[in-house]
Each structure stands twice: as structure tokens, then as C-alpha cells.
Amino acid sequence: MATQNQSVVVRLNVEGMHCHSCEKLVTASVGSVAGVQSVSADAAAGRVDVVIDPERLGTDELVDAVVKAGFRPGK
């Protein structure tokens, strides 16, 4: 019997996003992490919503991707 993976939405607060280009940078960086199913960034709200497979990925990898894109994790 095959098991079905459960997806989880992780909301990250991100500081330093100001425009659509910032959203694209964060989306590309976070979206390249293995286990990420989808990414939605909102610069005005300062957040990124990420759908992940929690069995393959944790939040530390997502935060690392935000930092690699040149932004700061928020509180």
C-alpha cells in the first residue's frame, strides 16, 4: 500500500523585501530547495508562504535560502 505524503504550509517573515524583484529573488532561492512544492512571496506583508513535504525538509533550510537570496529572517 502506497503512503500519501502530507504537505505543510510554512509562513516565514522576511525583512528587506521592498518590491516585485525582491519577491522574485526570494521565490527563486526558496523554490530551488529540494522538498519545496510551491512558494508565494509578498513584499508588502513581509512574508513568504512555502508549501513543503515535512518529511523531506525543515524550516532551517528555508531560512538559509532566504539569507542566500540576500534577505533577513523576520520575527
Predicted model as a PDB file, atoms N, CA, C, CB and O in Angstrom, pLDDT in the B-factor column:
MODEL        1                                                                  
ATOM      1  N   MET A   1       0.832  -1.179   0.000  1.00 38.00           N  
ATOM      2  CA  MET A   1       0.000   0.000   0.000  1.00 38.00           C  
ATOM      3  C   MET A   1       0.879   1.245   0.000  1.00 38.00           C  
ATOM      4  CB  MET A   1      -0.948  -0.004   1.207  1.00 38.00           C  
ATOM      5  O   MET A   1       1.797   1.361   0.811  1.00 38.00           O  
ATOM      6  N   ALA A   2       0.600   2.168  -0.902  1.00 41.00           N  
ATOM      7  CA  ALA A   2       1.385   3.395  -1.002  1.00 41.00           C  
ATOM      8  C   ALA A   2       0.948   4.386   0.064  1.00 41.00           C  
ATOM      9  CB  ALA A   2       1.249   4.019  -2.401  1.00 41.00           C  
ATOM     10  O   ALA A   2      -0.233   4.475   0.400  1.00 41.00           O  
ATOM     11  N   THR A   3       1.901   5.120   0.586  1.00 49.00           N  
ATOM     12  CA  THR A   3       1.567   6.154   1.565  1.00 49.00           C  
ATOM     13  C   THR A   3       1.483   7.495   0.861  1.00 49.00           C  
ATOM     14  CB  THR A   3       2.612   6.201   2.712  1.00 49.00           C  
ATOM     15  O   THR A   3       2.181   7.739  -0.123  1.00 49.00           O  
ATOM     16  N   GLN A   4       0.639   8.343   1.364  1.00 58.00           N  
ATOM     17  CA  GLN A   4       0.472   9.671   0.790  1.00 58.00           C  
ATOM     18  C   GLN A   4       1.191  10.680   1.674  1.00 58.00           C  
ATOM     19  CB  GLN A   4      -1.034  10.035   0.639  1.00 58.00           C  
ATOM     20  O   GLN A   4       0.951  10.750   2.880  1.00 58.00           O  
ATOM     21  N   ASN A   5       2.082  11.465   1.057  1.00 64.00           N  
ATOM     22  CA  ASN A   5       2.800  12.497   1.810  1.00 64.00           C  
ATOM     23  C   ASN A   5       1.862  13.648   2.115  1.00 64.00           C  
ATOM     24  CB  ASN A   5       4.036  13.001   1.027  1.00 64.00           C  
ATOM     25  O   ASN A   5       1.020  14.014   1.295  1.00 64.00           O  
ATOM     26  N   GLN A   6       2.012  14.211   3.290  1.00 86.00           N  
ATOM     27  CA  GLN A   6       1.229  15.368   3.687  1.00 86.00           C  
ATOM     28  C   GLN A   6       2.037  16.624   3.418  1.00 86.00           C  
ATOM     29  CB  GLN A   6       0.820  15.281   5.176  1.00 86.00           C  
ATOM     30  O   GLN A   6       3.226  16.684   3.730  1.00 86.00           O  
ATOM     31  N   SER A   7       1.398  17.613   2.847  1.00 91.00           N  
ATOM     32  CA  SER A   7       2.043  18.901   2.628  1.00 91.00           C  
ATOM     33  C   SER A   7       1.731  19.812   3.802  1.00 91.00           C  
ATOM     34  CB  SER A   7       1.581  19.542   1.294  1.00 91.00           C  
ATOM     35  O   SER A   7       0.673  19.711   4.422  1.00 91.00           O  
ATOM     36  N   VAL A   8       2.668  20.702   4.097  1.00 93.00           N  
ATOM     37  CA  VAL A   8       2.524  21.648   5.183  1.00 93.00           C  
ATOM     38  C   VAL A   8       2.878  23.033   4.641  1.00 93.00           C  
ATOM     39  CB  VAL A   8       3.426  21.258   6.404  1.00 93.00           C  
ATOM     40  O   VAL A   8       3.827  23.184   3.872  1.00 93.00           O  
ATOM     41  N   VAL A   9       2.102  24.044   5.051  1.00 95.00           N  
ATOM     42  CA  VAL A   9       2.412  25.420   4.684  1.00 95.00           C  
ATOM     43  C   VAL A   9       3.217  26.050   5.813  1.00 95.00           C  
ATOM     44  CB  VAL A   9       1.113  26.237   4.397  1.00 95.00           C  
ATOM     45  O   VAL A   9       2.796  26.059   6.970  1.00 95.00           O  
ATOM     46  N   VAL A  10       4.391  26.581   5.451  1.00 96.00           N  
ATOM     47  CA  VAL A  10       5.258  27.271   6.403  1.00 96.00           C  
ATOM     48  C   VAL A  10       5.243  28.750   6.032  1.00 96.00           C  
ATOM     49  CB  VAL A  10       6.728  26.684   6.391  1.00 96.00           C  
ATOM     50  O   VAL A  10       5.507  29.105   4.883  1.00 96.00           O  
ATOM     51  N   ARG A  11       4.942  29.599   6.980  1.00 96.00           N  
ATOM     52  CA  ARG A  11       4.952  31.050   6.749  1.00 96.00           C  
ATOM     53  C   ARG A  11       6.204  31.622   7.397  1.00 96.00           C  
ATOM     54  CB  ARG A  11       3.655  31.737   7.321  1.00 96.00           C  
ATOM     55  O   ARG A  11       6.420  31.472   8.600  1.00 96.00           O  
ATOM     56  N   LEU A  12       7.020  32.275   6.589  1.00 97.00           N  
ATOM     57  CA  LEU A  12       8.243  32.908   7.067  1.00 97.00           C  
ATOM     58  C   LEU A  12       8.091  34.421   6.986  1.00 97.00           C  
ATOM     59  CB  LEU A  12       9.472  32.434   6.248  1.00 97.00           C  
ATOM     60  O   LEU A  12       7.643  34.949   5.969  1.00 97.00           O  
ATOM     61  N   ASN A  13       8.455  35.104   8.034  1.00 97.00           N  
ATOM     62  CA  ASN A  13       8.546  36.560   7.991  1.00 97.00           C  
ATOM     63  C   ASN A  13       9.921  36.899   7.439  1.00 97.00           C  
ATOM     64  CB  ASN A  13       8.315  37.208   9.413  1.00 97.00           C  
ATOM     65  O   ASN A  13      10.933  36.347   7.872  1.00 97.00           O  
ATOM     66  N   VAL A  14       9.944  37.819   6.474  1.00 97.00           N  
ATOM     67  CA  VAL A  14      11.195  38.168   5.804  1.00 97.00           C  
ATOM     68  C   VAL A  14      11.353  39.686   5.805  1.00 97.00           C  
ATOM     69  CB  VAL A  14      11.228  37.607   4.349  1.00 97.00           C  
ATOM     70  O   VAL A  14      10.453  40.408   5.375  1.00 97.00           O  
ATOM     71  N   GLU A  15      12.481  40.158   6.281  1.00 96.00           N  
ATOM     72  CA  GLU A  15      12.770  41.591   6.309  1.00 96.00           C  
ATOM     73  C   GLU A  15      13.623  41.963   5.095  1.00 96.00           C  
ATOM     74  CB  GLU A  15      13.494  41.986   7.632  1.00 96.00           C  
ATOM     75  O   GLU A  15      14.499  41.205   4.679  1.00 96.00           O  
ATOM     76  N   GLY A  16      13.351  43.135   4.541  1.00 95.00           N  
ATOM     77  CA  GLY A  16      14.172  43.642   3.458  1.00 95.00           C  
ATOM     78  C   GLY A  16      13.562  43.522   2.073  1.00 95.00           C  
ATOM     79  O   GLY A  16      14.125  44.043   1.110  1.00 95.00           O  
ATOM     80  N   MET A  17      12.424  42.848   1.949  1.00 96.00           N  
ATOM     81  CA  MET A  17      11.760  42.786   0.646  1.00 96.00           C  
ATOM     82  C   MET A  17      10.989  44.083   0.436  1.00 96.00           C  
ATOM     83  CB  MET A  17      10.807  41.544   0.549  1.00 96.00           C  
ATOM     84  O   MET A  17      10.211  44.499   1.295  1.00 96.00           O  
ATOM     85  N   HIS A  18      11.215  44.725  -0.726  1.00 95.00           N  
ATOM     86  CA  HIS A  18      10.577  46.007  -0.977  1.00 95.00           C  
ATOM     87  C   HIS A  18       9.758  46.050  -2.257  1.00 95.00           C  
ATOM     88  CB  HIS A  18      11.607  47.069  -1.023  1.00 95.00           C  
ATOM     89  O   HIS A  18       8.931  46.945  -2.431  1.00 95.00           O  
ATOM     90  N   CYS A  19       9.977  45.089  -3.162  1.00 97.00           N  
ATOM     91  CA  CYS A  19       9.352  45.195  -4.481  1.00 97.00           C  
ATOM     92  C   CYS A  19       9.151  43.814  -5.102  1.00 97.00           C  
ATOM     93  CB  CYS A  19      10.205  46.074  -5.411  1.00 97.00           C  
ATOM     94  O   CYS A  19       9.477  42.783  -4.513  1.00 97.00           O  
ATOM     95  N   HIS A  20       8.606  43.839  -6.306  1.00 97.00           N  
ATOM     96  CA  HIS A  20       8.353  42.599  -7.038  1.00 97.00           C  
ATOM     97  C   HIS A  20       9.659  41.851  -7.333  1.00 97.00           C  
ATOM     98  CB  HIS A  20       7.609  42.900  -8.348  1.00 97.00           C  
ATOM     99  O   HIS A  20       9.691  40.621  -7.299  1.00 97.00           O  
ATOM    100  N   SER A  21      10.723  42.588  -7.620  1.00 97.00           N  
ATOM    101  CA  SER A  21      12.015  41.936  -7.877  1.00 97.00           C  
ATOM    102  C   SER A  21      12.523  41.201  -6.641  1.00 97.00           C  
ATOM    103  CB  SER A  21      13.053  42.971  -8.331  1.00 97.00           C  
ATOM    104  O   SER A  21      13.098  40.118  -6.748  1.00 97.00           O  
ATOM    105  N   CYS A  22      12.312  41.788  -5.479  1.00 97.00           N  
ATOM    106  CA  CYS A  22      12.675  41.120  -4.218  1.00 97.00           C  
ATOM    107  C   CYS A  22      11.884  39.824  -4.068  1.00 97.00           C  
ATOM    108  CB  CYS A  22      12.416  42.055  -3.000  1.00 97.00           C  
ATOM    109  O   CYS A  22      12.437  38.788  -3.698  1.00 97.00           O  
ATOM    110  N   GLU A  23      10.593  39.889  -4.355  1.00 97.00           N  
ATOM    111  CA  GLU A  23       9.748  38.695  -4.277  1.00 97.00           C  
ATOM    112  C   GLU A  23      10.274  37.603  -5.201  1.00 97.00           C  
ATOM    113  CB  GLU A  23       8.291  39.038  -4.639  1.00 97.00           C  
ATOM    114  O   GLU A  23      10.312  36.431  -4.825  1.00 97.00           O  
ATOM    115  N   LYS A  24      10.681  37.988  -6.409  1.00 97.00           N  
ATOM    116  CA  LYS A  24      11.196  37.009  -7.368  1.00 97.00           C  
ATOM    117  C   LYS A  24      12.494  36.371  -6.884  1.00 97.00           C  
ATOM    118  CB  LYS A  24      11.418  37.669  -8.725  1.00 97.00           C  
ATOM    119  O   LYS A  24      12.692  35.167  -7.043  1.00 97.00           O  
ATOM    120  N   LEU A  25      13.383  37.178  -6.292  1.00 97.00           N  
ATOM    121  CA  LEU A  25      14.650  36.642  -5.769  1.00 97.00           C  
ATOM    122  C   LEU A  25      14.396  35.613  -4.670  1.00 97.00           C  
ATOM    123  CB  LEU A  25      15.535  37.782  -5.227  1.00 97.00           C  
ATOM    124  O   LEU A  25      14.971  34.524  -4.684  1.00 97.00           O  
ATOM    125  N   VAL A  26      13.541  35.962  -3.730  1.00 98.00           N  
ATOM    126  CA  VAL A  26      13.235  35.047  -2.624  1.00 98.00           C  
ATOM    127  C   VAL A  26      12.536  33.797  -3.146  1.00 98.00           C  
ATOM    128  CB  VAL A  26      12.355  35.746  -1.563  1.00 98.00           C  
ATOM    129  O   VAL A  26      12.861  32.683  -2.735  1.00 98.00           O  
ATOM    130  N   THR A  27      11.584  33.980  -4.044  1.00 98.00           N  
ATOM    131  CA  THR A  27      10.846  32.844  -4.599  1.00 98.00           C  
ATOM    132  C   THR A  27      11.791  31.880  -5.317  1.00 98.00           C  
ATOM    133  CB  THR A  27       9.752  33.335  -5.566  1.00 98.00           C  
ATOM    134  O   THR A  27      11.679  30.665  -5.152  1.00 98.00           O  
ATOM    135  N   ALA A  28      12.707  32.407  -6.102  1.00 98.00           N  
ATOM    136  CA  ALA A  28      13.658  31.550  -6.821  1.00 98.00           C  
ATOM    137  C   ALA A  28      14.575  30.806  -5.863  1.00 98.00           C  
ATOM    138  CB  ALA A  28      14.492  32.380  -7.794  1.00 98.00           C  
ATOM    139  O   ALA A  28      14.816  29.611  -6.036  1.00 98.00           O  
ATOM    140  N   SER A  29      15.088  31.500  -4.860  1.00 98.00           N  
ATOM    141  CA  SER A  29      16.009  30.870  -3.919  1.00 98.00           C  
ATOM    142  C   SER A  29      15.321  29.796  -3.085  1.00 98.00           C  
ATOM    143  CB  SER A  29      16.620  31.918  -3.006  1.00 98.00           C  
ATOM    144  O   SER A  29      15.828  28.681  -2.963  1.00 98.00           O  
ATOM    145  N   VAL A  30      14.174  30.130  -2.517  1.00 98.00           N  
ATOM    146  CA  VAL A  30      13.447  29.163  -1.689  1.00 98.00           C  
ATOM    147  C   VAL A  30      12.903  28.026  -2.556  1.00 98.00           C  
ATOM    148  CB  VAL A  30      12.291  29.858  -0.926  1.00 98.00           C  
ATOM    149  O   VAL A  30      12.913  26.865  -2.146  1.00 98.00           O  
ATOM    150  N   GLY A  31      12.435  28.363  -3.744  1.00 97.00           N  
ATOM    151  CA  GLY A  31      11.877  27.353  -4.635  1.00 97.00           C  
ATOM    152  C   GLY A  31      12.888  26.334  -5.122  1.00 97.00           C  
ATOM    153  O   GLY A  31      12.508  25.245  -5.552  1.00 97.00           O  
ATOM    154  N   SER A  32      14.172  26.669  -5.061  1.00 97.00           N  
ATOM    155  CA  SER A  32      15.209  25.740  -5.515  1.00 97.00           C  
ATOM    156  C   SER A  32      15.577  24.691  -4.461  1.00 97.00           C  
ATOM    157  CB  SER A  32      16.446  26.514  -5.909  1.00 97.00           C  
ATOM    158  O   SER A  32      16.341  23.769  -4.749  1.00 97.00           O  
ATOM    159  N   VAL A  33      15.049  24.821  -3.264  1.00 96.00           N  
ATOM    160  CA  VAL A  33      15.346  23.873  -2.181  1.00 96.00           C  
ATOM    161  C   VAL A  33      14.548  22.585  -2.411  1.00 96.00           C  
ATOM    162  CB  VAL A  33      15.006  24.493  -0.778  1.00 96.00           C  
ATOM    163  O   VAL A  33      13.338  22.623  -2.631  1.00 96.00           O  
ATOM    164  N   ALA A  34      15.241  21.455  -2.358  1.00 94.00           N  
ATOM    165  CA  ALA A  34      14.579  20.157  -2.536  1.00 94.00           C  
ATOM    166  C   ALA A  34      13.517  19.959  -1.462  1.00 94.00           C  
ATOM    167  CB  ALA A  34      15.610  19.002  -2.491  1.00 94.00           C  
ATOM    168  O   ALA A  34      13.781  20.165  -0.277  1.00 94.00           O  
ATOM    169  N   GLY A  35      12.325  19.562  -1.872  1.00 93.00           N  
ATOM    170  CA  GLY A  35      11.226  19.336  -0.943  1.00 93.00           C  
ATOM    171  C   GLY A  35      10.213  20.468  -0.935  1.00 93.00           C  
ATOM    172  O   GLY A  35       9.130  20.330  -0.366  1.00 93.00           O  
ATOM    173  N   VAL A  36      10.565  21.613  -1.580  1.00 96.00           N  
ATOM    174  CA  VAL A  36       9.623  22.722  -1.682  1.00 96.00           C  
ATOM    175  C   VAL A  36       8.669  22.439  -2.830  1.00 96.00           C  
ATOM    176  CB  VAL A  36      10.361  24.078  -1.892  1.00 96.00           C  
ATOM    177  O   VAL A  36       9.097  22.133  -3.943  1.00 96.00           O  
ATOM    178  N   GLN A  37       7.378  22.541  -2.555  1.00 96.00           N  
ATOM    179  CA  GLN A  37       6.367  22.281  -3.580  1.00 96.00           C  
ATOM    180  C   GLN A  37       5.875  23.560  -4.231  1.00 96.00           C  
ATOM    181  CB  GLN A  37       5.196  21.530  -2.982  1.00 96.00           C  
ATOM    182  O   GLN A  37       5.584  23.566  -5.428  1.00 96.00           O  
ATOM    183  N   SER A  38       5.775  24.647  -3.472  1.00 97.00           N  
ATOM    184  CA  SER A  38       5.403  25.943  -4.042  1.00 97.00           C  
ATOM    185  C   SER A  38       5.816  27.052  -3.087  1.00 97.00           C  
ATOM    186  CB  SER A  38       3.878  26.010  -4.330  1.00 97.00           C  
ATOM    187  O   SER A  38       5.993  26.836  -1.888  1.00 97.00           O  
ATOM    188  N   VAL A  39       5.967  28.265  -3.661  1.00 98.00           N  
ATOM    189  CA  VAL A  39       6.397  29.430  -2.893  1.00 98.00           C  
ATOM    190  C   VAL A  39       5.578  30.630  -3.332  1.00 98.00           C  
ATOM    191  CB  VAL A  39       7.919  29.700  -3.076  1.00 98.00           C  
ATOM    192  O   VAL A  39       5.331  30.825  -4.522  1.00 98.00           O  
ATOM    193  N   SER A  40       5.156  31.438  -2.359  1.00 97.00           N  
ATOM    194  CA  SER A  40       4.463  32.683  -2.645  1.00 97.00           C  
ATOM    195  C   SER A  40       5.037  33.760  -1.733  1.00 97.00           C  
ATOM    196  CB  SER A  40       2.918  32.535  -2.450  1.00 97.00           C  
ATOM    197  O   SER A  40       4.944  33.662  -0.510  1.00 97.00           O  
ATOM    198  N   ALA A  41       5.637  34.799  -2.343  1.00 97.00           N  
ATOM    199  CA  ALA A  41       6.233  35.884  -1.569  1.00 97.00           C  
ATOM    200  C   ALA A  41       5.379  37.133  -1.678  1.00 97.00           C  
ATOM    201  CB  ALA A  41       7.667  36.173  -2.044  1.00 97.00           C  
ATOM    202  O   ALA A  41       4.828  37.425  -2.739  1.00 97.00           O  
ATOM    203  N   ASP A  42       5.269  37.872  -0.578  1.00 98.00           N  
ATOM    204  CA  ASP A  42       4.503  39.122  -0.537  1.00 98.00           C  
ATOM    205  C   ASP A  42       5.375  40.182   0.142  1.00 98.00           C  
ATOM    206  CB  ASP A  42       3.127  38.935   0.228  1.00 98.00           C  
ATOM    207  O   ASP A  42       5.507  40.209   1.365  1.00 98.00           O  
ATOM    208  N   ALA A  43       5.968  41.059  -0.686  1.00 97.00           N  
ATOM    209  CA  ALA A  43       6.876  42.075  -0.149  1.00 97.00           C  
ATOM    210  C   ALA A  43       6.155  43.042   0.779  1.00 97.00           C  
ATOM    211  CB  ALA A  43       7.534  42.845  -1.284  1.00 97.00           C  
ATOM    212  O   ALA A  43       6.699  43.418   1.817  1.00 97.00           O  
ATOM    213  N   ALA A  44       4.943  43.452   0.424  1.00 97.00           N  
ATOM    214  CA  ALA A  44       4.201  44.412   1.241  1.00 97.00           C  
ATOM    215  C   ALA A  44       3.927  43.864   2.641  1.00 97.00           C  
ATOM    216  CB  ALA A  44       2.883  44.780   0.558  1.00 97.00           C  
ATOM    217  O   ALA A  44       3.983  44.603   3.624  1.00 97.00           O  
ATOM    218  N   ALA A  45       3.635  42.582   2.726  1.00 97.00           N  
ATOM    219  CA  ALA A  45       3.362  41.951   4.021  1.00 97.00           C  
ATOM    220  C   ALA A  45       4.636  41.470   4.702  1.00 97.00           C  
ATOM    221  CB  ALA A  45       2.405  40.783   3.842  1.00 97.00           C  
ATOM    222  O   ALA A  45       4.628  41.185   5.899  1.00 97.00           O  
ATOM    223  N   GLY A  46       5.737  41.376   3.946  1.00 97.00           N  
ATOM    224  CA  GLY A  46       6.992  40.895   4.516  1.00 97.00           C  
ATOM    225  C   GLY A  46       6.953  39.430   4.875  1.00 97.00           C  
ATOM    226  O   GLY A  46       7.474  39.011   5.908  1.00 97.00           O  
ATOM    227  N   ARG A  47       6.323  38.651   4.004  1.00 97.00           N  
ATOM    228  CA  ARG A  47       6.240  37.220   4.321  1.00 97.00           C  
ATOM    229  C   ARG A  47       6.357  36.362   3.066  1.00 97.00           C  
ATOM    230  CB  ARG A  47       4.924  36.911   5.041  1.00 97.00           C  
ATOM    231  O   ARG A  47       6.123  36.808   1.942  1.00 97.00           O  
ATOM    232  N   VAL A  48       6.729  35.114   3.315  1.00 98.00           N  
ATOM    233  CA  VAL A  48       6.832  34.112   2.272  1.00 98.00           C  
ATOM    234  C   VAL A  48       6.096  32.876   2.770  1.00 98.00           C  
ATOM    235  CB  VAL A  48       8.330  33.794   1.915  1.00 98.00           C  
ATOM    236  O   VAL A  48       6.378  32.373   3.858  1.00 98.00           O  
ATOM    237  N   ASP A  49       5.161  32.393   1.979  1.00 98.00           N  
ATOM    238  CA  ASP A  49       4.452  31.155   2.299  1.00 98.00           C  
ATOM    239  C   ASP A  49       5.028  30.050   1.428  1.00 98.00           C  
ATOM    240  CB  ASP A  49       2.904  31.302   2.081  1.00 98.00           C  
ATOM    241  O   ASP A  49       5.131  30.192   0.209  1.00 98.00           O  
ATOM    242  N   VAL A  50       5.404  28.944   2.071  1.00 97.00           N  
ATOM    243  CA  VAL A  50       6.064  27.852   1.374  1.00 97.00           C  
ATOM    244  C   VAL A  50       5.319  26.557   1.680  1.00 97.00           C  
ATOM    245  CB  VAL A  50       7.564  27.748   1.785  1.00 97.00           C  
ATOM    246  O   VAL A  50       5.076  26.232   2.842  1.00 97.00           O  
ATOM    247  N   VAL A  51       4.959  25.821   0.635  1.00 97.00           N  
ATOM    248  CA  VAL A  51       4.351  24.507   0.809  1.00 97.00           C  
ATOM    249  C   VAL A  51       5.475  23.486   0.686  1.00 97.00           C  
ATOM    250  CB  VAL A  51       3.200  24.241  -0.248  1.00 97.00           C  
ATOM    251  O   VAL A  51       6.175  23.434  -0.325  1.00 97.00           O  
ATOM    252  N   ILE A  52       5.637  22.669   1.737  1.00 96.00           N  
ATOM    253  CA  ILE A  52       6.738  21.705   1.773  1.00 96.00           C  
ATOM    254  C   ILE A  52       6.235  20.310   2.107  1.00 96.00           C  
ATOM    255  CB  ILE A  52       7.794  22.137   2.792  1.00 96.00           C  
ATOM    256  O   ILE A  52       5.121  20.119   2.595  1.00 96.00           O  
ATOM    257  N   ASP A  53       7.093  19.350   1.825  1.00 91.00           N  
ATOM    258  CA  ASP A  53       6.927  17.985   2.309  1.00 91.00           C  
ATOM    259  C   ASP A  53       7.744  17.910   3.595  1.00 91.00           C  
ATOM    260  CB  ASP A  53       7.392  16.896   1.232  1.00 91.00           C  
ATOM    261  O   ASP A  53       8.973  17.872   3.529  1.00 91.00           O  
ATOM    262  N   PRO A  54       7.098  17.887   4.768  1.00 88.00           N  
ATOM    263  CA  PRO A  54       7.832  17.951   6.033  1.00 88.00           C  
ATOM    264  C   PRO A  54       8.734  16.746   6.301  1.00 88.00           C  
ATOM    265  CB  PRO A  54       6.862  18.089   7.156  1.00 88.00           C  
ATOM    266  O   PRO A  54       9.613  16.807   7.161  1.00 88.00           O  
ATOM    267  N   GLU A  55       8.522  15.669   5.580  1.00 88.00           N  
ATOM    268  CA  GLU A  55       9.388  14.509   5.757  1.00 88.00           C  
ATOM    269  C   GLU A  55      10.723  14.697   5.045  1.00 88.00           C  
ATOM    270  CB  GLU A  55       8.696  13.251   5.245  1.00 88.00           C  
ATOM    271  O   GLU A  55      11.692  14.001   5.348  1.00 88.00           O  
ATOM    272  N   ARG A  56      10.777  15.631   4.105  1.00 88.00           N  
ATOM    273  CA  ARG A  56      11.994  15.859   3.332  1.00 88.00           C  
ATOM    274  C   ARG A  56      12.705  17.150   3.708  1.00 88.00           C  
ATOM    275  CB  ARG A  56      11.668  15.879   1.870  1.00 88.00           C  
ATOM    276  O   ARG A  56      13.864  17.346   3.341  1.00 88.00           O  
ATOM    277  N   LEU A  57      12.024  18.038   4.438  1.00 91.00           N  
ATOM    278  CA  LEU A  57      12.543  19.384   4.596  1.00 91.00           C  
ATOM    279  C   LEU A  57      12.089  19.998   5.902  1.00 91.00           C  
ATOM    280  CB  LEU A  57      12.114  20.253   3.437  1.00 91.00           C  
ATOM    281  O   LEU A  57      10.972  19.760   6.363  1.00 91.00           O  
ATOM    282  N   GLY A  58      12.970  20.795   6.497  1.00 88.00           N  
ATOM    283  CA  GLY A  58      12.632  21.544   7.703  1.00 88.00           C  
ATOM    284  C   GLY A  58      12.760  23.031   7.458  1.00 88.00           C  
ATOM    285  O   GLY A  58      13.163  23.445   6.371  1.00 88.00           O  
ATOM    286  N   THR A  59      12.426  23.835   8.441  1.00 92.00           N  
ATOM    287  CA  THR A  59      12.445  25.283   8.266  1.00 92.00           C  
ATOM    288  C   THR A  59      13.860  25.858   8.196  1.00 92.00           C  
ATOM    289  CB  THR A  59      11.692  25.938   9.392  1.00 92.00           C  
ATOM    290  O   THR A  59      14.048  26.929   7.619  1.00 92.00           O  
ATOM    291  N   ASP A  60      14.847  25.188   8.758  1.00 94.00           N  
ATOM    292  CA  ASP A  60      16.218  25.704   8.710  1.00 94.00           C  
ATOM    293  C   ASP A  60      16.700  25.886   7.276  1.00 94.00           C  
ATOM    294  CB  ASP A  60      17.162  24.767   9.459  1.00 94.00           C  
ATOM    295  O   ASP A  60      17.355  26.880   6.964  1.00 94.00           O  
ATOM    296  N   GLU A  61      16.385  24.945   6.413  1.00 95.00           N  
ATOM    297  CA  GLU A  61      16.785  25.034   5.018  1.00 95.00           C  
ATOM    298  C   GLU A  61      16.091  26.202   4.325  1.00 95.00           C  
ATOM    299  CB  GLU A  61      16.476  23.728   4.293  1.00 95.00           C  
ATOM    300  O   GLU A  61      16.678  26.850   3.459  1.00 95.00           O  
ATOM    301  N   LEU A  62      14.848  26.470   4.702  1.00 96.00           N  
ATOM    302  CA  LEU A  62      14.111  27.588   4.112  1.00 96.00           C  
ATOM    303  C   LEU A  62      14.715  28.917   4.542  1.00 96.00           C  
ATOM    304  CB  LEU A  62      12.628  27.527   4.508  1.00 96.00           C  
ATOM    305  O   LEU A  62      14.881  29.824   3.727  1.00 96.00           O  
ATOM    306  N   VAL A  63      15.038  29.028   5.809  1.00 96.00           N  
ATOM    307  CA  VAL A  63      15.657  30.245   6.324  1.00 96.00           C  
ATOM    308  C   VAL A  63      17.014  30.466   5.644  1.00 96.00           C  
ATOM    309  CB  VAL A  63      15.823  30.166   7.867  1.00 96.00           C  
ATOM    310  O   VAL A  63      17.346  31.596   5.285  1.00 96.00           O  
ATOM    311  N   ASP A  64      17.788  29.412   5.467  1.00 97.00           N  
ATOM    312  CA  ASP A  64      19.071  29.521   4.777  1.00 97.00           C  
ATOM    313  C   ASP A  64      18.883  30.053   3.358  1.00 97.00           C  
ATOM    314  CB  ASP A  64      19.778  28.158   4.742  1.00 97.00           C  
ATOM    315  O   ASP A  64      19.682  30.867   2.894  1.00 97.00           O  
ATOM    316  N   ALA A  65      17.844  29.605   2.669  1.00 97.00           N  
ATOM    317  CA  ALA A  65      17.577  30.063   1.307  1.00 97.00           C  
ATOM    318  C   ALA A  65      17.193  31.540   1.290  1.00 97.00           C  
ATOM    319  CB  ALA A  65      16.464  29.224   0.669  1.00 97.00           C  
ATOM    320  O   ALA A  65      17.564  32.262   0.364  1.00 97.00           O  
ATOM    321  N   VAL A  66      16.464  31.994   2.290  1.00 97.00           N  
ATOM    322  CA  VAL A  66      16.107  33.413   2.395  1.00 97.00           C  
ATOM    323  C   VAL A  66      17.378  34.246   2.561  1.00 97.00           C  
ATOM    324  CB  VAL A  66      15.131  33.656   3.588  1.00 97.00           C  
ATOM    325  O   VAL A  66      17.534  35.281   1.912  1.00 97.00           O  
ATOM    326  N   VAL A  67      18.279  33.798   3.424  1.00 97.00           N  
ATOM    327  CA  VAL A  67      19.536  34.511   3.663  1.00 97.00           C  
ATOM    328  C   VAL A  67      20.394  34.514   2.399  1.00 97.00           C  
ATOM    329  CB  VAL A  67      20.313  33.870   4.837  1.00 97.00           C  
ATOM    330  O   VAL A  67      20.994  35.537   2.067  1.00 97.00           O  
ATOM    331  N   LYS A  68      20.462  33.391   1.691  1.00 97.00           N  
ATOM    332  CA  LYS A  68      21.241  33.317   0.454  1.00 97.00           C  
ATOM    333  C   LYS A  68      20.703  34.263  -0.603  1.00 97.00           C  
ATOM    334  CB  LYS A  68      21.246  31.895  -0.083  1.00 97.00           C  
ATOM    335  O   LYS A  68      21.459  34.724  -1.458  1.00 97.00           O  
ATOM    336  N   ALA A  69      19.401  34.563  -0.563  1.00 97.00           N  
ATOM    337  CA  ALA A  69      18.795  35.491  -1.514  1.00 97.00           C  
ATOM    338  C   ALA A  69      19.106  36.941  -1.138  1.00 97.00           C  
ATOM    339  CB  ALA A  69      17.275  35.275  -1.578  1.00 97.00           C  
ATOM    340  O   ALA A  69      18.811  37.858  -1.905  1.00 97.00           O  
ATOM    341  N   GLY A  70      19.703  37.151   0.042  1.00 96.00           N  
ATOM    342  CA  GLY A  70      20.097  38.496   0.452  1.00 96.00           C  
ATOM    343  C   GLY A  70      19.125  39.191   1.399  1.00 96.00           C  
ATOM    344  O   GLY A  70      19.160  40.413   1.544  1.00 96.00           O  
ATOM    345  N   PHE A  71      18.257  38.411   2.044  1.00 97.00           N  
ATOM    346  CA  PHE A  71      17.257  38.990   2.947  1.00 97.00           C  
ATOM    347  C   PHE A  71      17.427  38.432   4.345  1.00 97.00           C  
ATOM    348  CB  PHE A  71      15.832  38.717   2.435  1.00 97.00           C  
ATOM    349  O   PHE A  71      18.161  37.466   4.552  1.00 97.00           O  
ATOM    350  N   ARG A  72      16.747  39.040   5.302  1.00 95.00           N  
ATOM    351  CA  ARG A  72      16.855  38.640   6.704  1.00 95.00           C  
ATOM    352  C   ARG A  72      15.569  37.957   7.162  1.00 95.00           C  
ATOM    353  CB  ARG A  72      17.160  39.862   7.596  1.00 95.00           C  
ATOM    354  O   ARG A  72      14.468  38.403   6.838  1.00 95.00           O  
ATOM    355  N   PRO A  73      15.721  36.874   7.915  1.00 93.00           N  
ATOM    356  CA  PRO A  73      14.534  36.269   8.517  1.00 93.00           C  
ATOM    357  C   PRO A  73      13.938  37.254   9.519  1.00 93.00           C  
ATOM    358  CB  PRO A  73      14.880  34.910   9.209  1.00 93.00           C  
ATOM    359  O   PRO A  73      14.665  37.880  10.288  1.00 93.00           O  
ATOM    360  N   GLY A  74      12.633  37.385   9.507  1.00 89.00           N  
ATOM    361  CA  GLY A  74      11.953  38.273  10.450  1.00 89.00           C  
ATOM    362  C   GLY A  74      11.543  37.523  11.691  1.00 89.00           C  
ATOM    363  O   GLY A  74      11.805  36.329  11.839  1.00 89.00           O  
ATOM    364  N   LYS A  75      10.898  38.242  12.574  1.00 81.00           N  
ATOM    365  CA  LYS A  75      10.438  37.642  13.825  1.00 81.00           C  
ATOM    366  C   LYS A  75       9.019  37.207  13.717  1.00 81.00           C  
ATOM    367  CB  LYS A  75      10.589  38.600  14.974  1.00 81.00           C  
ATOM    368  O   LYS A  75       8.461  36.677  14.678  1.00 81.00           O  
TER     369      LYS A  75                                                      
ENDMDL                                                                          
END                                                                             
